[in-house]
Amino acid sequence: MIPMLILYLLKKIKSGSRFTKKLTFIKRLAVKLGMLSMLFVVTVSHANDKKPIKKISYNVVRNHTVIGTINVSCDVGNGSTIYSLESDINVKFILHFSIKGEETSIYKNGILIHSSVFRKVNNKVKADHDVVYKNQNYHLENSETTKKLSLKAIQDNLVMLYFKEPKTIKSVYCDYIKRMAKVEALAEGVYKVDFLDGKYNIFYYENGKCVKVEANSSMFSVTLIPAKS
């Protein structure tokens, strides 16, 4: 199905100055279709032994005002786990910023095998990439290139902390910045995740449940609080 679609698009390309743009579009489409194909295979096998999906919604608060929402989910079944995060934030800091994002992480037998990140700020795409585990290595893929990453098999990433207290975890993979981030225990049920460059999150837990997240940067800070259902 995928090769036939690519062949059809190739036949539609005409010679001329538009060739490069169309070829770039096809490369981008091929990458996305490849990721969708893998996600479909995982999802089908995943559905055979499915558990109830865990969902948490957070209000993003700045200066006592709700400026957006973050929705996270954890879907477990048949040896695989799929984490998803969707964010929609509107904030005015000198200028107005509208931030929308989507992240998906797929684990198979406890190892991250696929991660995708898409983020848009004021309708301008700021991030759009996939990280795929194949041949015992991670590869960063986007519409233009494929690059091998120097990462060992990843067992924990940032989105997991919304569902799991990191009592024994020393570092997590941050999908957006494509690198590991240090996890430091500050107190009972309180953990700091350091992204460097003055950016860090502090996660708060009660009885193993995440009850608050403070996201800090040099420009401004926000607090994530679970929304009342």
Helices and strands as residue ranges (DSSP letters): H 2-12, H 19-46, G 47-49, E 54-62, E 65-77, E 80-92, E 96-108, E 111-121, E 124-134, E 137-141, E 146-149, G 158-162, E 171-174, E 179-187, E 190-196, E 199-206, E 209-216, E 221-226
